[in-house]
């Protein structure tokens, strides 16, 4: 079995390329999972807000867009949605 330097370098280059391709596929998946978790948390926060603010006559419709805004921004997202509701 004769291993030349060229075949060894090609093998190592293939491993590096496979590693880089793997990273390129995993990073967007992590971002999408984080975005989904934030949207779910935003929906829960909107639900709790609607229960508490319902006593004062305030409510924000829970939809995926609003949940995503609140999931990314947190409490300032709820304030933003309230301001937008009163403006629009």
N, C-alpha and C positions, 0 to 999 in steps of 0.2 A: 504494500500500500504506500503509494508515493504522494505525500501532501506537499504541494508547492506553496510558496509564499503568496502567490496570486490567488489560489483557491482559498487559503486561510483568510486573506483580506476580503475576498468576496463574501465568505461566510459571515465575517464580522460586520461587514457593511449591510448584509441582509438582516442580521439581528438588530442593528441600530435602526434600520428603516422600519422593521416590524414594531419596535418599541415606539418610535415616533408616530406611526399610524395608530397604534393602540392608544396613545395619549390623546391624539386628535379626536378619537371616537369617545373617550371617556369624559373629557372635560365638558362638552356640551350636554352630556347626559347628566352630570352632576349639577350643572346649571339649571336644567329643566326640572330635576327633582327638587332642588332648592326653591325654585319658582312655584312649583305645585304645593309644597309644604307651606310657603308663605301665603299663597292664595287660600288654602284651607284655614290657616290661622286668621287671616283677614275676614273670612266668612264667619268664623266663630265670634270674632270681635264685633263684627257688625250685628250679629244675632243678639249678643249680650247688650250692645248699645241700644238696639231697638226695643229690647225688653225694658231697660232702665229709662230710656228717653220717651217711651210710650206713655209714661205717666204725665209727661209735659207736652204731649202732642207732637213730638218729633219722631220721624222715622226715615230711614234710608233703605231703599230697595236693595235687596241682596241679589246681585248677579255676578257672573265671573269677572267682569271688568272692575266693578267696585271692590270685590274681594281681593283682586290682584293689587289694586291701588293701596288698600288698607294693609295688605300683607307686606308690601314693599316699604311703605312709609310708616306704618304703625299708627299711633294716635294722631300725628299730624295728617295722615291720610283721611281719618274720620273728620277732622276739622275741615280739610279741603273739600270733602264731599258735601259737608253741611253748607259751606260757603257757596259752592257751585249750585246746590239745591235752591238756596235763597236768591242767587243771581239769575239763574235760568228758570 
